[in-house]
């Protein structure tokens, strides 16, 4: 079983990002077992400072589940958010992306909707950005996000639309289909 690393809580600097969240929605980010929900979504600023807030959001959505489940869901969801910031128009000034969590009887599905391929990628001929990296990329310093999702999610996919992308993964509560326990 892999050694778990605790998901960091928001630092005082990152609390400034939380300050932008209206009071009636702060419970989306508090890390406590949420009131029952089937769907929860939040629109995040397309800045790297939003990633800890994404982690807090996902950790709260998965609160009440075991530590492995919370860790894997949060890790994979943060990868989707990071990809939206780094590889789409969502990372351009003033842009946003949306994380949606659907809770079902067998697991949770996390969807990240970003603002599509940056203009530079479209001008260069684009290319499919949704292929998982080869297995050896899992040990690389960066560029391994989709390989992690491919390996640890029960299933995943994308809508294949370059202008408004939706990349999603499903994680079964018992981690069925995930290589996480064997990692």
C-alpha positions as CSV (number, residue, x, y, z in Angstrom):
1,X,0.0,0.0,0.0
2,X,1.5,3.4,-0.9
3,X,2.3,5.9,1.8
4,X,-0.3,8.6,1.9
5,X,0.7,12.3,2.0
6,X,-1.8,14.5,3.7
7,X,-3.7,17.0,1.5
8,X,-2.4,20.4,2.6
9,X,-4.9,22.8,4.2
10,X,-5.1,26.3,2.9
11,X,-2.3,28.6,4.0
12,X,-3.0,32.2,5.1
13,X,-2.0,33.4,1.6
14,X,-4.4,31.0,0.1
15,X,-7.0,32.0,2.6
16,X,-7.2,35.3,0.5
17,X,-8.6,33.1,-2.3
18,X,-11.1,31.7,0.1
19,X,-12.0,35.2,1.1
20,X,-13.5,35.6,-2.5
21,X,-16.0,32.8,-1.7
22,X,-19.3,34.0,-0.4
23,X,-20.0,33.0,3.2
24,X,-23.0,30.8,2.3
25,X,-20.6,28.6,0.2
26,X,-17.6,28.3,2.5
27,X,-18.8,24.9,3.6
28,X,-17.8,23.7,0.1
29,X,-14.2,24.1,1.2
30,X,-14.1,23.3,4.9
31,X,-13.0,19.6,4.7
32,X,-15.9,18.4,6.8
33,X,-18.5,15.7,5.8
34,X,-20.8,17.7,3.5
35,X,-24.5,17.7,3.6
36,X,-25.8,15.1,1.2
37,X,-25.5,16.2,-2.4
38,X,-25.7,14.6,-5.8
39,X,-24.0,17.4,-7.8
40,X,-21.7,20.2,-6.6
41,X,-19.9,22.6,-8.9
42,X,-17.7,25.6,-8.5
43,X,-16.2,28.1,-10.9
44,X,-12.5,28.8,-10.2
45,X,-10.2,31.6,-11.3
46,X,-7.8,30.3,-13.9
47,X,-4.7,31.1,-11.7
48,X,-2.3,28.7,-10.1
49,X,-3.4,30.1,-6.7
50,X,-6.8,28.4,-7.2
51,X,-5.3,24.9,-7.1
52,X,-5.3,24.7,-3.3
53,X,-8.9,25.8,-3.3
54,X,-9.7,23.1,-5.8
55,X,-8.1,20.6,-3.4
56,X,-10.1,21.9,-0.5
57,X,-13.3,21.6,-2.6
58,X,-12.6,18.1,-3.6
59,X,-11.4,17.0,-0.2
60,X,-14.7,18.3,1.2
61,X,-16.7,16.5,-1.5
62,X,-15.0,13.3,-0.5
63,X,-15.1,13.9,3.2
64,X,-16.4,10.8,5.0
65,X,-14.7,8.4,2.6
66,X,-11.5,6.6,3.6
67,X,-8.1,8.3,3.3
68,X,-7.1,6.5,0.1
69,X,-10.3,7.5,-1.7
70,X,-10.0,11.2,-0.5
71,X,-6.4,11.3,-1.6
72,X,-6.8,9.8,-5.0
73,X,-9.9,11.9,-5.8
74,X,-8.2,15.1,-4.7
75,X,-5.0,14.2,-6.6
76,X,-6.7,13.5,-9.9
77,X,-9.1,16.5,-9.6
78,X,-6.1,18.8,-8.9
79,X,-4.4,17.4,-12.1
80,X,-7.5,18.3,-14.1
81,X,-7.5,21.8,-12.7
82,X,-3.7,22.2,-13.3
83,X,-4.2,21.1,-16.9
84,X,-7.0,23.6,-17.4
85,X,-4.7,26.4,-16.1
86,X,-1.6,25.3,-18.0
87,X,-3.0,24.0,-21.3
88,X,-6.2,25.9,-22.1
89,X,-7.5,29.4,-22.4
90,X,-8.7,29.1,-18.8
91,X,-5.2,30.0,-17.7
92,X,-5.2,33.3,-19.6
93,X,-5.8,36.5,-17.6
94,X,-9.4,36.9,-16.3
95,X,-10.4,33.3,-17.4
96,X,-12.0,30.6,-15.3
97,X,-12.7,26.8,-15.2
98,X,-15.4,24.8,-13.6
99,X,-15.0,21.7,-11.4
100,X,-18.2,19.6,-11.0
101,X,-18.5,16.6,-8.7
102,X,-21.4,14.1,-9.2
103,X,-21.9,11.7,-6.4
104,X,-23.5,8.4,-7.4
105,X,-24.2,5.1,-5.5
106,X,-20.9,3.5,-6.6
107,X,-18.5,6.5,-6.8
108,X,-17.9,10.1,-7.7
109,X,-17.3,11.6,-11.1
110,X,-15.2,14.8,-11.4
111,X,-15.5,16.9,-14.5
112,X,-13.4,19.9,-15.4
113,X,-14.8,22.3,-18.0
114,X,-12.2,24.6,-19.3
115,X,-12.3,27.3,-22.0
116,X,-10.6,25.2,-24.7
117,X,-7.3,25.2,-26.5
118,X,-5.3,28.3,-26.4
119,X,-5.1,30.3,-29.6
120,X,-1.4,29.4,-30.0
121,X,-2.3,25.6,-30.1
122,X,-5.1,26.2,-32.6
123,X,-2.7,28.2,-34.8
124,X,-0.1,25.5,-34.7
125,X,-2.6,22.9,-35.9
126,X,-3.6,21.8,-32.4
127,X,-3.6,18.1,-31.9
128,X,-5.4,15.8,-29.6
129,X,-4.4,16.8,-26.0
130,X,-6.3,14.0,-24.3
131,X,-4.1,11.0,-24.9
132,X,-2.5,9.5,-21.8
133,X,1.2,9.7,-21.5
134,X,3.3,6.5,-22.0
135,X,3.8,4.6,-18.7
136,X,7.4,5.8,-18.3
137,X,6.1,9.4,-18.0
138,X,4.6,8.5,-14.6
139,X,8.1,9.0,-13.1
140,X,8.8,12.3,-15.0
141,X,8.9,15.7,-13.2
142,X,5.9,17.0,-15.1
143,X,3.6,16.0,-18.0
144,X,2.2,13.0,-16.2
145,X,-1.3,14.2,-15.2
146,X,-3.3,12.2,-17.7
147,X,-1.1,9.2,-17.2
148,X,-2.0,9.4,-13.4
149,X,-5.7,9.8,-14.3
150,X,-5.5,6.8,-16.7
151,X,-3.8,4.7,-14.1
152,X,-5.7,5.7,-10.9
153,X,-9.3,6.5,-12.1
154,X,-11.8,3.8,-12.6
155,X,-12.6,5.3,-16.0
156,X,-12.0,8.7,-17.7
157,X,-12.6,10.5,-20.9
158,X,-13.2,13.9,-22.6
159,X,-15.8,15.4,-24.8
160,X,-13.4,15.9,-27.7
161,X,-14.4,19.5,-28.3
162,X,-11.5,21.9,-28.7
163,X,-13.3,25.1,-27.8
164,X,-15.0,24.1,-24.5
165,X,-13.4,21.0,-23.2
166,X,-14.8,18.7,-20.5
167,X,-12.3,16.2,-19.2
168,X,-13.8,13.8,-16.6
169,X,-12.9,10.8,-14.5
170,X,-15.0,8.4,-12.3
171,X,-13.5,6.9,-9.2
172,X,-15.4,4.0,-7.6
173,X,-15.7,4.2,-3.9
174,X,-13.9,0.8,-3.6
175,X,-11.3,2.0,-6.1
176,X,-12.3,-0.8,-8.6
177,X,-10.4,-0.4,-11.8
178,X,-7.8,1.8,-10.2
179,X,-4.2,0.7,-10.0
180,X,-3.8,2.8,-6.8
181,X,-3.6,0.0,-4.3
182,X,-0.9,-1.7,-6.4
183,X,1.1,1.5,-7.0
